[in-house]
Amino acid sequence: MSNHPSFYGLGIAPNILAVLDKLSFKTPTPIQAQSIPPALEGKDLMGLAQTGTGKTLAFGIPMVQATLAGKQGLIILPTRELALQVDETLGKVGGPLGLKTALLIGGGSMSQQIQALRRGPSIVIGTPGRMIDHLQQGTVTLKKVSILVLDEADRMLDMGFAPQLERILKEVPRERQTMLFSATMPDTIVKMANSYMKLPLRIEIAPPGKTADKVTQELFFISKMDKPRLLEKILREYRGSVLIFSRTKFGAKRIASGVRALGHTAAELHSNKSLNQRREALDGFKNGKYRVLCATDIAARGIDVKDIELVVNYDLPTNAEDYIHRIGRTARAGAAGHAISFATPDQKNDVRDIERLMRAALPQSHLADLPPPRSTPEPSSSGHRPHRPQGGSSRSGQGGPRRSSGGFRGRRRFGPRG
């Protein structure tokens, strides 16, 4: 629950309040209610909140208000998808008020980005790699930036963007307001905050390891060979949209191929896809063109798709903390959702690490009535097809996944370059 009944009384300008009202944004989330007033006062912030809690408006509203007063803002995010989403959200709030933004992301047209910069944007939104490209070519200057936001800062460091962030921070005036948002707060983030921020106010909404309130979870210990058949059964028993996570890009491609062979519409989201392909896949998943989205951890954070019924961890995440971000794609904004994870018998230590971080045991379910092996390609994330007997039509079973409550969480060290 929010600790403030409405956006009124937070210090937000009347014209922005009118836009929020038209957009039906009535009640601020806890991170918004606690972050917006000090941010509007120009204070440095460290916001620690789990995924799906409304962080974009927590920094977006103060930044829009500041730019309407003549200031310039810069937002740095780890992935293209997050940058696109933030640009879309700021456009909804600031667009009716004349706000101009420039979106600088890898895979996009450099010439179009240069044209956007020449139009004099109030806010520049970018990924670290493409920001460095523009700095090296002299097509962007950050000398007038007075408000800087680092969103998903822990993810950016995990992805190896520390050198790029240091270069960008050297280009921004030291006299500025800095807001840093992160789902976790490791020592590297604290060190960064101490180096680049002035007495930052720490706002912590949820402790590390906490999952969304209404997500239920279950775990299957299963052999790699049986994963495709369990997935087939799950897709038959759940009717809504399904987000499937693979550890690898090739795995996501193989899973999507197998899902399509089962008769379901499916798209892939990973860094081997072009920007337009990734946008088409995500938009198609949002509007129902694709029932299933098969993705790497590029989709684990900040991808705001409403009403995803089920998240499937076809592979457990590499690192224990990305799990919370993956399952945070369902049960958003107070809705209910479910997450099912597959673990091979040799991954018991990985499961224990996740449960230790969650401070809770993960409910286990047992296999029942799997469909017989199929002759279609196996959606194996390893890329190797084991020898399998042929034939057999699918049949419905009476057992299968049970909905149960519980939780766990995980983090990946490497990801796609922005």
C-alpha positions as CSV (number, residue, x, y, z in Angstrom):
1,M,0.0,0.0,0.0
2,S,1.1,3.6,-0.7
3,N,1.7,5.8,2.3
4,H,0.2,8.8,0.5
5,P,-3.4,8.8,-0.8
6,S,-2.8,10.7,-4.0
7,F,-0.3,12.6,-6.0
8,Y,-1.7,15.9,-4.7
9,G,0.4,17.2,-1.8
10,L,3.7,15.8,-3.0
11,G,4.8,19.1,-4.5
12,I,4.0,18.3,-8.1
13,A,3.1,21.2,-10.4
14,P,-0.6,21.6,-11.3
15,N,-0.1,21.1,-15.0
16,I,1.7,17.7,-14.4
17,L,-1.0,16.7,-11.9
18,A,-3.6,17.4,-14.6
19,V,-1.8,15.1,-17.0
20,L,-1.5,12.3,-14.3
21,D,-5.2,12.6,-13.7
22,K,-6.0,12.2,-17.4
23,L,-3.7,9.2,-17.5
24,S,-5.7,7.7,-14.5
25,F,-2.6,7.8,-12.3
26,K,-4.4,8.4,-9.0
27,T,-2.4,6.9,-6.1
28,P,1.4,6.9,-5.9
29,T,3.2,3.7,-5.2
30,P,5.4,3.7,-2.0
31,I,8.6,4.4,-4.0
32,Q,6.9,7.3,-5.7
33,A,5.4,8.7,-2.6
34,Q,8.7,8.7,-0.7
35,S,11.0,9.7,-3.6
36,I,9.1,12.5,-5.4
37,P,9.1,15.2,-2.6
38,P,12.8,15.1,-1.9
39,A,13.6,14.7,-5.6
40,L,11.6,17.8,-6.3
41,E,13.7,19.6,-3.7
42,G,16.8,18.7,-5.6
43,K,18.2,16.2,-3.2
44,D,20.3,13.2,-4.2
45,L,18.5,9.9,-3.8
46,M,19.4,6.2,-3.6
47,G,16.2,4.3,-4.3
48,L,16.1,0.6,-3.4
49,A,12.9,-1.1,-4.6
50,Q,12.0,-4.4,-6.1
51,T,11.0,-4.6,-9.8
52,G,7.6,-3.4,-10.9
53,T,7.1,-0.8,-8.1
54,G,6.8,2.3,-10.3
55,K,10.4,3.6,-10.2
56,T,10.1,5.3,-13.6
57,L,7.6,7.8,-12.4
58,A,9.4,8.1,-9.1
59,F,12.3,9.8,-11.0
60,G,10.4,10.8,-14.1
61,I,7.9,13.2,-12.6
62,P,10.6,15.2,-10.8
63,M,12.7,15.3,-13.9
64,V,9.9,16.4,-16.1
65,Q,9.0,19.2,-13.6
66,A,12.7,20.3,-13.5
67,T,13.0,20.4,-17.3
68,L,9.9,22.5,-17.6
69,A,11.8,25.0,-15.4
70,G,14.6,25.0,-17.9
71,K,16.9,22.3,-16.6
72,Q,18.4,19.4,-18.6
73,G,18.2,15.8,-17.6
74,L,20.1,12.6,-18.5
75,I,18.9,9.0,-17.8
76,I,21.2,6.0,-18.2
77,L,19.8,2.5,-18.3
78,P,21.3,-1.0,-19.0
79,T,19.2,-2.2,-22.0
80,R,17.4,-0.9,-25.1
81,E,14.1,-2.2,-23.9
82,L,14.2,-0.3,-20.6
83,A,15.3,2.9,-22.4
84,L,12.4,2.6,-24.9
85,Q,10.0,2.0,-22.0
86,V,11.2,5.0,-20.0
87,D,11.0,7.2,-23.1
88,E,7.4,6.1,-23.7
89,T,6.4,6.8,-20.1
90,L,8.1,10.3,-20.1
91,G,6.4,11.0,-23.4
92,K,3.0,10.3,-21.9
93,V,3.6,12.6,-18.9
94,G,5.7,15.3,-20.5
95,G,4.6,15.2,-24.1
96,P,1.4,17.1,-23.6
97,L,3.5,19.8,-21.9
98,G,6.0,20.1,-24.8
99,L,8.7,17.9,-23.4
100,K,11.3,16.8,-26.0
101,T,13.5,13.7,-25.5
102,A,16.3,12.1,-27.4
103,L,16.7,8.3,-27.2
104,L,20.3,7.1,-27.7
105,I,20.4,3.3,-27.8
106,G,22.4,0.6,-29.7
107,G,20.8,-0.7,-32.8
108,G,19.0,2.6,-33.5
109,S,19.9,4.9,-36.4
110,M,22.8,7.2,-35.5
111,S,21.6,9.8,-38.0
112,Q,18.1,9.9,-36.5
113,Q,19.6,10.1,-33.0
114,I,21.8,13.1,-34.1
115,Q,18.7,14.8,-35.5
116,A,16.9,14.3,-32.2
117,L,19.9,15.8,-30.4
118,R,19.9,18.9,-32.7
119,R,16.2,19.6,-31.8
120,G,17.4,20.5,-28.3
121,P,15.9,17.8,-26.1
122,S,15.3,18.5,-22.4
123,I,16.0,14.9,-21.5
124,V,18.5,12.5,-23.0
125,I,17.8,8.8,-22.4
126,G,20.4,6.3,-23.3
127,T,22.3,3.0,-22.8
128,P,26.0,3.3,-21.8
129,G,27.5,1.9,-25.0
130,R,25.6,4.2,-27.4
131,M,26.2,7.2,-25.1
132,I,30.0,6.6,-25.4
133,D,29.6,6.4,-29.2
134,H,28.0,9.8,-29.3
135,L,30.6,11.3,-26.9
136,Q,33.4,10.0,-29.0
137,Q,31.9,11.4,-32.2
138,G,31.1,14.8,-30.5
139,T,27.4,14.5,-31.3
140,V,26.3,15.0,-27.7
141,T,27.4,17.2,-24.9
142,L,26.5,16.7,-21.3
143,K,28.0,20.0,-20.0
144,K,24.5,21.4,-19.1
145,V,23.0,18.3,-17.5
146,S,21.8,19.2,-14.0
147,I,19.8,16.1,-13.2
148,L,21.3,12.6,-13.7
149,V,19.4,9.3,-13.2
150,L,21.1,5.9,-13.1
151,D,18.4,3.3,-13.4
152,E,19.0,-0.4,-12.6
153,A,22.5,0.6,-11.5
154,D,23.3,-2.9,-10.2
155,R,22.4,-4.4,-13.5
156,M,24.6,-2.0,-15.4
157,L,27.6,-3.0,-13.2
158,D,26.8,-6.7,-13.6
159,M,26.9,-6.2,-17.4
160,G,30.3,-4.7,-17.3
161,F,29.4,-1.1,-17.9
162,A,31.5,0.4,-15.1
163,P,34.1,1.9,-17.4
164,Q,31.4,3.5,-19.6
165,L,29.6,4.9,-16.6
166,E,32.8,6.4,-15.2
167,R,33.4,8.1,-18.6
168,I,29.9,9.5,-18.8
169,L,30.0,10.7,-15.2
170,K,33.2,12.7,-16.0
171,E,31.3,14.5,-18.7
172,V,28.5,15.6,-16.5
173,P,29.0,18.7,-14.2
174,R,29.8,17.8,-10.6
175,E,27.2,20.3,-9.4
176,R,24.1,18.3,-10.3
177,Q,21.3,16.3,-8.7
178,T,21.9,12.5,-9.0
179,M,19.2,9.8,-8.5
180,L,20.3,6.2,-8.4
181,F,17.8,3.4,-8.5
182,S,18.6,-0.2,-8.0
183,A,16.8,-3.4,-7.0
184,T,19.8,-4.5,-4.9
185,M,22.5,-2.4,-3.2
186,P,25.8,-4.3,-3.3
187,D,29.0,-2.6,-2.1
188,T,29.9,-1.5,-5.6
189,I,26.7,0.6,-5.8
190,V,27.3,2.1,-2.3
191,K,30.9,3.0,-3.4
192,M,29.6,4.6,-6.6
193,A,27.0,6.6,-4.6
194,N,29.7,7.8,-2.1
195,S,31.9,8.9,-5.0
196,Y,29.4,10.7,-7.2
197,M,26.6,11.8,-4.9
198,K,26.2,14.4,-2.1
199,L,24.8,13.0,1.1
200,P,22.2,10.9,-0.7
201,L,18.9,10.1,0.9
202,R,18.4,6.3,1.0
203,I,14.9,5.1,0.3
204,E,14.3,1.4,0.8
205,I,10.9,0.0,-0.1
206,A,11.4,-3.7,0.1
207,P,14.3,-5.7,1.5
208,P,16.5,-7.6,-0.9
209,G,15.1,-11.0,-1.7
210,K,11.4,-10.0,-1.4
211,T,9.1,-11.1,-4.2
212,A,6.0,-9.5,-5.4
213,D,3.1,-10.0,-2.9
214,K,0.8,-12.0,-5.1
215,V,3.1,-14.2,-7.1
216,T,2.9,-17.9,-6.3
217,Q,5.8,-20.2,-7.2
218,E,6.7,-23.8,-7.6
219,L,9.8,-25.8,-8.6
220,F,10.2,-29.0,-10.5
221,F,13.4,-31.1,-10.3
222,I,13.5,-32.6,-13.8
223,S,16.0,-34.0,-16.3
224,K,17.0,-31.9,-19.2
225,M,15.4,-34.4,-21.6
226,D,12.0,-34.0,-19.9
227,K,11.9,-30.2,-19.9
228,P,10.2,-29.9,-23.3
229,R,7.4,-32.3,-22.3
230,L,6.8,-30.6,-19.0
231,L,6.7,-27.3,-20.9
232,E,4.1,-28.8,-23.3
233,K,1.9,-29.8,-20.4
234,I,2.2,-26.4,-18.7
235,L,1.3,-24.5,-21.9
236,R,-1.8,-26.7,-22.3
237,E,-2.9,-26.1,-18.7
238,Y,-2.4,-22.3,-18.6
239,R,-4.4,-20.2,-21.0
240,G,-2.9,-16.8,-20.7
241,S,0.3,-15.1,-21.8
242,V,3.6,-16.9,-20.8
243,L,7.1,-15.5,-20.5
244,I,9.8,-18.2,-20.7
245,F,13.4,-17.5,-19.6
246,S,16.5,-19.3,-21.0
247,R,20.1,-18.8,-20.0
248,T,21.3,-18.5,-23.5
249,K,20.3,-16.8,-26.8
250,F,20.5,-20.1,-28.6
251,G,18.4,-21.7,-26.0
252,A,15.7,-19.0,-26.4
253,K,15.6,-19.6,-30.1
254,R,15.3,-23.4,-29.6
255,I,12.6,-23.1,-27.0
256,A,10.6,-20.7,-29.3
257,S,10.9,-23.2,-32.2
258,G,9.6,-26.0,-30.0
259,V,6.8,-23.9,-28.7
260,R,5.7,-23.0,-32.2
261,A,5.8,-26.7,-33.2
262,L,3.3,-27.3,-30.4
263,G,0.9,-24.9,-32.2
264,H,1.4,-21.8,-30.0
265,T,2.4,-18.4,-31.3
266,A,5.8,-17.4,-29.9
267,A,8.5,-14.8,-30.3
268,E,12.1,-14.4,-29.2
269,L,13.8,-11.6,-27.3
270,H,17.6,-11.6,-27.0
271,S,20.6,-9.6,-28.0
272,N,21.1,-11.4,-31.4
273,K,17.9,-9.8,-32.6
274,S,18.0,-6.3,-34.1
275,L,16.3,-3.4,-32.3
276,N,13.3,-3.5,-34.7
277,Q,13.0,-7.3,-34.2
278,R,13.1,-6.9,-30.4
279,R,10.6,-4.1,-30.5
280,E,8.2,-6.2,-32.7
281,A,8.5,-9.2,-30.4
282,L,7.8,-7.2,-27.3
283,D,4.9,-5.2,-28.9
284,G,3.5,-8.5,-30.3
285,F,3.6,-10.1,-26.9
286,K,1.9,-7.0,-25.4
287,N,-1.0,-7.0,-27.9
288,G,-1.6,-10.7,-28.0
289,K,0.0,-11.5,-31.4
290,Y,2.3,-13.8,-29.6
291,R,1.1,-15.8,-26.6
292,V,4.6,-16.9,-25.6
293,L,7.8,-14.8,-25.4
294,C,11.0,-16.7,-25.1
295,A,13.8,-14.5,-23.7
296,T,17.1,-14.3,-22.0
297,D,17.7,-12.1,-19.0
298,I,17.4,-9.1,-21.3
299,A,13.7,-9.2,-20.3
300,A,14.2,-9.9,-16.6
301,R,14.2,-6.2,-15.5
302,G,11.8,-3.4,-16.1
303,I,9.9,-4.8,-19.0
304,D,6.4,-3.6,-18.3
305,V,3.9,-6.0,-19.8
306,K,0.6,-6.2,-17.9
307,D,-1.2,-9.3,-17.0
308,I,1.4,-12.0,-17.8
309,E,-0.2,-15.0,-16.3
310,L,2.9,-17.2,-16.0
311,V,6.7,-17.0,-15.9
312,V,8.6,-20.2,-16.7
313,N,12.3,-20.5,-15.7
314,Y,13.2,-23.1,-18.3
315,D,16.7,-22.6,-17.0
316,L,17.5,-21.3,-13.5
317,P,19.4,-18.0,-13.6
318,T,23.2,-18.1,-13.4
319,N,23.3,-16.0,-10.3
320,A,20.9,-16.1,-7.4
321,E,19.5,-12.6,-7.6
322,D,18.0,-12.4,-11.1
323,Y,15.2,-14.8,-10.1
324,I,13.3,-12.0,-8.3
325,H,13.5,-9.9,-11.4
326,R,12.3,-12.7,-13.7
327,I,9.3,-13.6,-11.7
328,G,8.6,-9.9,-11.1
329,R,7.3,-9.8,-14.7
330,T,4.1,-11.4,-13.4
331,A,2.0,-10.3,-10.5
332,R,2.6,-6.6,-11.3
333,A,0.7,-3.7,-9.8
334,G,-1.1,-5.8,-7.3
335,A,-2.3,-8.4,-9.7
336,A,-1.8,-12.2,-9.1
337,G,0.6,-14.3,-11.1
338,H,2.5,-17.6,-11.1
339,A,6.0,-18.7,-11.7
340,I,7.3,-22.2,-12.4
341,S,11.0,-23.2,-12.4
342,F,12.8,-26.2,-13.9
343,A,15.9,-27.4,-12.1
344,T,18.0,-30.4,-13.0
345,P,19.1,-32.8,-10.2
346,D,22.6,-31.4,-10.1
347,Q,21.3,-27.8,-9.4
348,K,20.3,-28.4,-5.8
349,N,23.1,-26.0,-4.6
350,D,21.7,-23.3,-6.9
351,V,18.2,-23.8,-5.4
352,R,19.7,-23.6,-1.9
353,D,21.4,-20.3,-2.8
354,I,18.1,-18.9,-4.0
355,E,16.2,-20.0,-0.9
356,R,18.9,-18.6,1.4
357,L,18.6,-15.3,-0.3
358,M,14.8,-15.4,-0.1
359,R,14.9,-16.7,3.5
360,A,12.1,-19.1,2.4
361,A,11.8,-22.6,1.0
362,L,10.7,-23.0,-2.5
363,P,7.6,-25.3,-2.8
364,Q,8.4,-28.4,-4.9
365,S,5.9,-30.1,-7.2
366,H,6.2,-33.5,-8.7
367,L,5.8,-34.7,-12.3
368,A,2.6,-36.4,-13.3
369,D,1.2,-37.5,-16.7
370,L,3.8,-36.0,-19.0
371,P,2.9,-36.2,-22.7
372,P,4.9,-38.9,-24.6
373,P,8.0,-37.8,-26.5
374,R,7.3,-35.9,-29.7
375,S,9.1,-35.9,-33.0
376,T,9.3,-32.1,-33.1
377,P,12.6,-30.4,-32.3
378,E,13.3,-30.3,-28.6
379,P,13.5,-26.8,-27.2
380,S,16.7,-27.5,-25.3
381,S,18.7,-24.5,-24.2
382,S,21.9,-26.4,-24.4
383,G,21.6,-26.6,-28.2
384,H,22.2,-30.4,-28.2
385,R,19.3,-32.7,-29.1
386,P,19.6,-36.0,-27.2
387,H,18.5,-39.2,-28.9
388,R,14.7,-39.5,-28.3
389,P,12.2,-42.1,-29.4
390,Q,9.8,-40.9,-32.1
391,G,6.1,-40.6,-32.4
392,G,3.2,-40.3,-29.9
393,S,0.5,-37.8,-29.8
394,S,0.0,-35.5,-26.9
395,R,-2.6,-36.4,-24.3
396,S,-4.1,-34.5,-21.5
397,G,-3.3,-35.5,-18.0
398,Q,-5.0,-35.1,-14.7
399,G,-1.9,-34.3,-12.6
400,G,0.5,-31.5,-13.5
401,P,1.7,-28.3,-11.9
402,R,0.1,-27.3,-8.7
403,R,-0.3,-23.7,-7.8
404,S,1.4,-23.1,-4.5
405,S,2.9,-20.1,-2.6
406,G,6.5,-19.4,-1.8
407,G,9.4,-17.6,-3.3
408,F,13.0,-17.2,-4.4
409,R,15.3,-14.9,-6.3
410,G,18.4,-14.6,-8.5
411,R,21.0,-12.3,-10.4
412,R,22.9,-12.7,-13.6
413,R,26.4,-11.4,-14.0
414,F,26.5,-10.8,-17.7
415,G,23.9,-9.5,-20.2
416,P,23.4,-8.0,-23.6
417,R,25.3,-4.9,-24.5
418,G,23.1,-1.7,-24.7
